[in-house]
């Protein structure tokens, strides 16, 4: 994890060993939740689709809004 002011950047691996960076606003995260965010823990995430930004790793183009 990497604190970036009002956000926490989580650098994670998916079950297929792909890199994922999750940006979380820190305003609503409790100390108990923060304590669960450590290396090796399994984390299940969900989010509204309208906040997703998906990019092609080769071209770096946005996949949702080309």
C-alpha positions, 0 to 999 in steps of 0.5 A: 500500500502507498498513502497518497494524501486523500487516497490509498493506492493498493498494488495487488495481483489478481488470481491470474497473476496480473497487476492491479492498482486500486485507488481507495479514498481514505476518508471512509476507511476505518482503522480496523479496515486498514489493518486488514490491508497487508501483504498476502491477505486476500481482498475481494473488491467491487465497485460501480462500473462508472468509476472503472478505467480500463486500459489496453496494456500495449497501446495504453488506450482507454478500452471503454472510451476509445 
